[in-house]
């Protein structure tokens, strides 16, 4: 089943985000390689694709996991959690309707 992971960044966490990004992206690449990643990306803190020093307000990931508990465990193990980037993470079942 698909799950959506929505994470909110701590204020002023851009440097932590940049430091942990390679490990974070590697985990997403593994999901993609397994054919389980639908989409993933950061949410700019300002209305601009490149927010510059404003950084990001969080991230969104939609991926396939066997159970909600598996999705939560995967999200809890994210390098951004360990690095203190995320202030909170919400994981919910997701049903894709379009496309």
N, C-alpha and C positions, 0 to 999 in steps of 0.2 A: 504494500500500500504506500501511497505517497504521504509525505509529511512536510509541513512548512516550519522552518526554523527562523524565527525573527529575533534578532539580538539587538539590544540597545547599548551603544558605547557610553563609557564614562566620559564626562567632559574632558577636553584636553588630553585625549589618549592617542593622538595621531602618532607620536613617536613610538609608543608601545606597539601600535598596530603595524607600523612599518617594520619594526624589528621582528615581529612574530609572523609577518606575512608569508615568507617562504614555506614555513612549516604548515601554515593554514592552507595555502594553495596546494601543497603536496597532497593533503588529505582530500581536498576537493577533486584533484586530478585522479586520485584512486577511485573515488565514486564515479567519475566520468568514465574511466577505463573499464569499470565494472558494468557500465550501461545503466547506472542508477541515478545519475544527476540530471535533473530537468533544467534547473537554472540556479545561478548563485551570483551574488554581487553586493557591493556596498551601497549604502544610502548616503549620498553627499549631505553634509550639514547645511549647505546653502544651495540655492537653485542654480547649479552649474555642474556640468559633467565632471569638471576638474575643480574641486572645491579649494585647492591650494591649502594654505595654512588653516582654513576653517575645519578641514578634515571631514570626518564622517559621523553620522548619527547612529549608525548601526549597519547590520547586514541582513540579507534575506537569502535563504537556501530552500529549494524544493528538491527533495530526493526520495528515493524509494528505500524503505527499510522493512524488515519483517514485522516489527511491532512498534508501538509507541514507545515502549521501554527501550528498545534498541535505538530508536531515533534520539531519545533523550540522552542515552549513554554516549552516543556518538557526539552529540552537541556538547555535553559536559566535558568531553575529552579534547575539545578544540583548543589549539594553542593560544587563541585569543582569550579564552577563559583563564588559562594558566598565566598569561602575561598581564592580566588585569585590564584588558581592553573593554570587555563586556561588563556592563553593570547588571544586566539581566538577560535571560534567554527564555523565550516562549516556544514550545514545541507543540504542534497540533496536527491532527489528521487533515489531509487535504485531498479534495476530489477535483481533478482537472476536468474542466468542461470544454474549454477552448484553448488553443487550437486542437 
